[in-house]
């Protein structure tokens, strides 16, 4: 009997989960694991990695079932991936000099270009909502020491 991949999406996702989980578990072995009563710094990441790998194994296995929904893996769209990655890189580069508000706005506006249904109005609304939420949570909620505005505007 020959195994046949019926659902390519689940198969690929399962492989990614298994690789990531195995990587986290192996990386956690560099720390003291301890035991459930006295957990070391590697205990939690090790077992989360094991669970992630187990979910990957189950997902990969379910893609091979005869009654699995047949689904092909699509070719990745590099343009949208570049917009999203570019937005994240831009956020990282702008956070220190421009502060949270402007760097988050740049992140959302650049990343929004990845959508086929992009509109400037929706992107601006999303940016405003994310800035308000992030400011409330990170600046006022947990008192994270990040500048809200560029230093030349804050003084």
Secondary structure, DSSP 8 states (H G I E B T S, - for coil): -----SBHHHHHHHHHHHHHHHHHHHHHTTS--B-SSSB-TTHHHHHHHHHHHHHHHHHHHHTTSTTS--B------HHHHHHHHHHHHHHHHHHHHHHHHHHHHHHHHHHHTTSTT--HHHHHHHHHHHHHHHIIIIIIIS-----SS-HHHH-
